[in-house]
Amino acid sequence: MKFIVLFEDAASAPGDVRQRYMQAHLAFLERHVGVIEAAGPVADVEHKGRDGVWIVDAESVAAVEKLVHEDPFWETGLRASVSILAWRQVYAGGERLI
């Protein structure tokens, strides 16, 4: 089952926390390549990176929650909240999937 994971960054997080933990975060994503299909920050209208999105293919919400809590960013205080949404992909690569 596919999920969209939306992360909201904490306004109180240290300004350099993303940079300090980025290599560990990217290594984590690479270790989970079979599950985390895509990941990246989103930008506001001023093009300042903030928050994040994952597309995940996992067995359950519990499996996604486990991944979220294993991410090196999780314990740094960077994340204020996370939302896990079930997603039914109906279109990709120029093709209908239903």
N, C-alpha and C positions, 0 to 999 in steps of 0.2 A: 504494500500500500504506500502511496506517496503522501508526503507531508510537506507543508511549507512551515518553516520555523522562522519566526520574526523576533529579533532581539532589539531591545531598546537599551541604549547605553545610559549609564548613570551620569548625570550632570556633575556629580561630585567626584567622579573618577579622575585620577591624576592624568594630566594632559599627555604624558608620554607612555601611558600603560599599554596602548595598542602597539606602539613601536617596540617597546621592551619585550613583549611576549609574542610578537608576530612570527618569529621563526619556529617557536614551539607550537603555536597555533597551526601554522601551515604544515608542519610535520604531522600533527594530529589529523588534519584533513587528509593528507596523503595516506596515512595508515587506514583510513576508513573510506577509501576510494570506491569500494563496492556498495556503500550505503549512502554516503553524502555525495550526491551527484553534482551539486554546484553550491558555491558559497561566495559571499562577498559583502563588503559594506555598501550602504546606500548613502547618497549625498543629499543634502538639503539644497534649496534654491541658490544658495551662495557657494555651492560645490564643496562644502566642508564635509568630509567623511564622518559619518556617525551611524550608529545602529548597524544591523546586519540581517542577512537573509540566507537561509539554507534551503535547498531542495533535497529531501531525504526519501529514500526508498527503504522502508523498514517494516517489520512484522507488526509493530504496535506502538501506541503512544508511549508506553513504558520503555520500549527500546530507544525511542527518540530522546526521552528524558534522560536516560542513562548516558547517551552520547553528549548531550548538552552539559551534563555535570562532569564529564571527563575532559571537556575542552579546557586547555590551559587558561583561556580567558575567563572562565567561570569564577575561579577563586580570587581573581585580582580585584574584584569590585567594579570591573568595567560594565557589567551587565546589570541594569536596573530591573529588567523583567524579560520574560520570554513567553511567546505564544506559539502553541503547536496546533496547526490547522490541518485537518485531513484535506487532501486535494485530489480531484479527479481530473487528470490531464485528458483533454479532448482534442488537442491540436498540437502538432510538433513537426518541424522540418517540412512545412508545406503540405502536410497530410492530415486528414481527419483520422482520429483514433477511435471514433465510435461509429 
